[in-house]
Amino acid sequence: MQNKLKIWFTAIVLSAGMQVTAQQNVQFSQYAFNGLSVNPAYAGYKGDWYLNTFYRHQWAGFPGAPQTGGISIDGLTNANDDRVGVGLQVMFDRTGPQEALSLYGNYAYRIPLDDENTRRLCFGLGAGVTQYGIDGSAMKYVDNNDEAIPVGKVTRWVPDARFGVYYYSPSFYVGLSVMDLFSIYTDGSHYAWKGNTYETIRKTQHTYFTAGTVINLSDNLKLKPTFMWKEDFKGPSSVDLNAFLLISEKLWVGGSYRTSMKLWNKSNLEPRLQQVNAASVILEYFINDRYRFGYSYDLNVNKMANSQAGSHEISIGILFPSKRYNVSNPRYF
């Protein structure tokens, strides 16, 4: 195939020791504070309207390294009936010459499971659209005037949907979601240019399983371990382990370890792929009941570590409390 983009981009991704599909959906280090990014059933969890902004620069210093950013807002449709949560998320993602800009609306139905209104089972559905793009001017190619390379930027719009289930109590949560539901119904014709198919930008379906708990160590100290398993059923399975300490209800200090592994036999999985490991340091500071600031730094624990300066991620959260806001029932997830 004359498509030099596929060769160029695949070389970048394989140099990091992962399959092309493994980097399609960004895995945020601060996902435990950004639940809407991995599960639409999270919408309305905090009980009040919540605005979250985030930016991640992965593999700093590496040519064409992924950069991702976005903003989301979610809350309840009715302050007197908190069964329905809604959310909106806008996100962009750029890796080398490929770009994606997405917009999703999320709906969650939240079923109370106790009279105290502290435990709920939530079902969520998200629908949206993604604009995929290829910037031919950002590509490196061998043959001048290769017709397989777009002149300037080429874009395509593709609709999509996502589904999730989320259960929480004051000290525990568990969630399961499926993202990119429409990917199994789209073919290469959505990502074509002059007869050449750009399969590297085509997303595949991803499943997320998340869980976490809060353990009260003392009046001013709490432990929050969390877990996430991300699976696309083609590339290596991604497992993320996190642990945080909450100090005086103000400062979260923690770390995470992420690894890829082969949990079962996958016929299409390249056997020469290197296991991808990364360690993170994560800080989350609550200025007051309304404002949160987060920062994390990731470092690859493999051969990729010598080729880049780590990954940086920042986030800012703003809560808009209503009159019914109850500070005695804090949201730890």
C-alpha positions in Angstrom: 0.0 0.0 0.0 1.3 3.4 -0.9 -0.1 5.1 2.1 3.1 6.5 3.8 1.0 7.7 6.8 0.4 4.1 7.9 4.1 3.3 7.8 5.2 6.5 9.5 2.6 6.3 12.3 2.9 2.6 12.9 6.7 3.0 13.4 6.1 5.6 16.1 3.7 3.5 18.0 5.6 0.3 17.7 8.7 2.1 18.9 6.8 2.6 22.1 6.1 -1.1 22.3 2.4 -1.1 21.7 -0.1 -1.9 19.0 -1.7 0.9 16.9 -5.1 0.4 18.5 -3.7 0.6 22.0 -3.1 4.3 21.9 -6.4 5.3 20.3 -8.4 6.0 23.5 -6.4 8.1 25.9 -5.9 6.7 29.3 -5.7 9.6 31.7 -3.6 9.2 34.9 -6.2 11.3 36.7 -9.2 9.2 35.5 -10.3 8.7 39.2 -11.1 12.5 39.2 -12.5 12.5 35.7 -15.1 9.8 35.7 -17.2 11.1 32.8 -14.2 10.5 30.4 -14.5 6.7 30.9 -18.2 6.2 31.8 -21.4 8.1 30.8 -23.2 6.7 33.8 -21.0 9.0 36.0 -23.1 12.1 34.9 -24.6 13.8 37.9 -22.6 11.9 40.5 -21.5 14.9 42.5 -25.1 16.0 42.9 -24.4 19.5 41.7 -23.1 21.0 38.4 -19.4 20.3 38.0 -17.0 21.7 35.4 -13.8 19.8 34.6 -11.0 20.8 32.3 -8.0 18.7 31.4 -4.9 18.6 29.3 -2.4 15.8 28.8 1.0 16.0 26.9 2.3 12.5 26.5 5.9 11.6 25.9 7.2 15.2 26.0 10.1 15.8 23.7 9.1 12.9 21.3 8.3 14.0 17.7 4.6 13.7 17.0 3.8 12.9 20.7 0.1 12.6 21.6 -1.6 15.7 23.1 -5.1 15.6 24.5 -7.3 18.2 26.1 -10.9 18.9 26.8 -13.7 20.2 29.0 -16.7 18.6 30.4 -19.7 19.6 32.5 -22.3 17.5 34.2 -25.1 17.8 36.8 -28.7 17.1 37.6 -31.6 18.1 35.5 -33.8 18.7 38.5 -32.6 19.7 42.0 -35.8 18.1 43.6 -35.5 14.8 41.7 -31.9 13.7 41.4 -32.5 10.5 39.4 -31.5 12.1 36.1 -28.0 13.3 35.4 -26.7 14.8 32.1 -23.3 15.8 30.9 -21.5 17.3 27.9 -17.9 16.7 26.9 -15.7 18.2 24.2 -12.3 16.7 23.6 -9.4 17.0 21.1 -6.6 14.5 20.5 -3.6 15.0 18.3 -0.9 12.4 17.5 1.6 13.3 14.7 -0.4 14.1 11.5 -3.7 12.7 12.8 -6.3 14.7 14.8 -9.7 14.0 16.4 -12.3 16.5 17.8 -15.2 14.9 19.5 -18.5 16.1 21.1 -20.6 13.9 23.3 -23.8 14.3 25.2 -24.4 12.0 28.2 -27.5 10.8 30.0 -27.6 8.9 33.3 -30.5 7.4 35.1 -29.6 7.1 38.8 -31.6 4.5 40.9 -31.5 5.0 44.7 -30.9 1.9 46.7 -31.4 3.1 50.2 -33.5 5.7 52.1 -30.4 7.7 53.0 -29.7 8.3 49.4 -26.1 7.3 49.7 -26.1 4.3 47.4 -27.1 4.3 43.7 -27.1 2.2 40.6 -26.7 4.3 37.5 -27.1 3.5 33.8 -25.7 5.9 31.3 -25.8 6.4 27.6 -23.7 8.8 25.5 -24.1 9.9 21.9 -21.9 12.2 19.8 -19.8 12.8 16.8 -16.1 12.8 16.1 -14.2 14.7 13.4 -11.2 12.7 12.3 -8.5 14.5 10.4 -5.2 13.9 8.6 -2.7 16.8 8.1 -0.7 15.9 5.0 1.7 18.8 5.6 2.8 17.2 8.9 3.8 13.9 7.3 7.2 12.6 6.4 7.3 10.7 3.1 9.8 9.2 0.7 8.3 10.1 -2.7 7.5 13.7 -3.6 4.0 14.4 -4.8 2.7 11.0 -3.6 -1.0 10.9 -4.4 -1.7 8.9 -1.3 -0.8 11.9 0.9 -3.5 14.5 1.4 -2.7 18.1 0.3 -3.3 20.0 3.6 -5.9 18.7 6.0 -8.6 16.2 5.2 -11.4 15.6 7.7 -14.3 13.1 8.1 -17.3 13.2 10.6 -18.3 9.9 12.2 -21.2 9.4 14.7 -20.6 7.3 17.8 -22.2 6.1 21.0 -21.2 4.8 24.4 -22.8 2.9 27.3 -22.0 2.4 31.0 -23.2 1.1 34.4 -22.0 2.7 37.6 -22.6 1.8 41.2 -21.5 3.8 44.2 -21.8 4.1 48.0 -20.0 6.5 50.4 -16.9 4.2 50.5 -17.0 2.1 47.3 -17.6 2.3 43.6 -17.5 0.0 40.6 -18.2 0.8 36.9 -18.3 -0.9 33.5 -18.5 0.9 30.2 -18.2 0.3 26.5 -16.9 3.2 24.3 -16.9 3.6 20.5 -20.0 1.4 20.1 -20.4 2.3 16.4 -16.9 1.3 15.5 -18.0 -2.2 14.7 -20.4 -0.9 12.1 -18.0 1.5 10.3 -15.6 0.4 7.6 -12.6 1.9 5.9 -14.6 4.0 3.6 -15.1 6.6 6.3 -11.3 7.2 6.4 -10.4 7.2 2.7 -8.6 9.7 0.5 -8.3 9.2 -3.3 -8.7 5.4 -2.9 -6.3 5.0 0.0 -7.7 3.9 3.4 -6.2 5.4 6.5 -6.9 2.6 8.9 -4.5 4.0 11.6 -7.1 6.7 12.6 -10.0 4.2 12.8 -11.0 3.7 16.4 -11.9 0.3 17.8 -14.3 -0.6 20.6 -13.0 -0.2 24.1 -14.3 -1.6 27.4 -13.4 -0.1 30.8 -13.8 -1.7 34.2 -13.2 0.5 37.1 -13.4 0.1 40.9 -12.2 1.9 44.0 -12.8 2.4 47.7 -12.0 4.8 50.5 -10.6 3.5 53.8 -10.7 5.8 56.9 -7.3 5.6 58.6 -7.9 8.5 61.0 -9.9 11.7 61.3 -7.5 13.5 59.0 -6.2 10.7 56.8 -8.0 8.5 54.3 -6.7 5.9 51.8 -8.2 5.6 48.3 -7.0 2.7 46.2 -8.5 2.4 42.6 -8.2 0.1 39.7 -8.9 0.2 36.0 -8.8 -2.4 33.3 -9.0 -1.2 29.7 -9.6 -3.7 26.9 -10.0 -3.4 23.1 -9.8 -7.2 22.6 -7.1 -6.8 19.9 -4.1 -5.1 21.5 -2.5 -5.8 24.9 -4.8 -5.4 28.0 -4.1 -2.3 30.0 -4.2 -2.5 33.8 -3.9 0.6 36.0 -3.3 0.4 39.8 -3.6 3.6 41.9 -3.3 4.5 45.6 -4.0 7.9 47.1 -3.8 9.4 50.6 -6.3 12.2 51.5 -4.9 14.6 54.0 -7.3 16.8 56.0 -9.9 16.6 53.2 -7.7 19.0 51.2 -4.8 17.2 49.5 -4.7 13.9 47.6 -1.2 12.5 47.2 -0.7 9.3 45.3 0.8 7.3 42.6 -0.1 4.7 40.0 1.5 1.9 38.0 0.2 1.0 34.5 1.2 -2.1 32.6 0.1 -3.9 29.5 -0.3 -7.7 29.4 -1.7 -10.6 27.5 -4.5 -11.9 29.6 -5.6 -14.5 27.1 -4.8 -15.8 23.7 -5.3 -13.1 21.0 -4.6 -14.4 17.5 -3.9 -11.0 16.0 -1.6 -9.8 18.8 2.0 -9.2 17.6 4.2 -11.6 19.7 7.2 -9.3 19.5 5.5 -6.4 21.2 7.3 -5.1 24.3 5.4 -4.9 27.6 4.5 -1.2 28.3 5.0 0.0 31.9 4.6 3.4 33.3 4.7 4.9 36.8 2.9 8.1 37.8 3.0 10.7 40.7 -0.4 12.4 41.2 -1.3 15.4 43.3 -4.9 16.8 43.7 -5.4 19.9 45.8 -8.9 21.1 46.9 -8.5 24.9 47.4 -12.0 24.8 49.0 -15.3 23.0 48.6 -15.6 24.4 45.0 -12.2 24.4 43.4 -9.8 21.5 42.6 -6.4 21.5 40.9 -4.6 18.3 39.8 -1.2 17.5 38.3 0.4 14.2 37.4 3.7 13.2 35.9 4.2 9.8 34.2 7.5 8.1 33.3 7.7 5.0 31.1 9.5 2.2 32.8 10.9 0.6 29.7 13.1 1.4 26.6 10.8 4.3 25.8 12.1 6.2 28.9 15.3 7.3 27.1 13.5 8.7 24.1 11.2 11.3 25.9 10.8 13.4 29.0 7.7 11.8 30.5 4.1 12.7 30.3 2.4 15.7 32.0 -1.3 16.0 32.8 -3.1 18.9 34.5 -6.8 19.3 35.4 -9.0 21.9 37.0 -12.4 21.2 38.6 -15.1 23.7 39.6 -18.2 22.7 41.6 -21.3 24.9 41.4 -23.1 24.0 44.7 -26.8 24.5 44.9 -28.7 25.4 48.1 -29.2 21.7 48.7 -25.5 21.0 48.7 -24.6 18.8 51.7 -21.0 19.2 52.8 -21.4 16.4 55.3 -21.7 13.9 52.4 -18.5 14.5 50.4 -17.9 12.9 47.0 -14.7 10.9 47.1 -15.0 9.5 43.6 
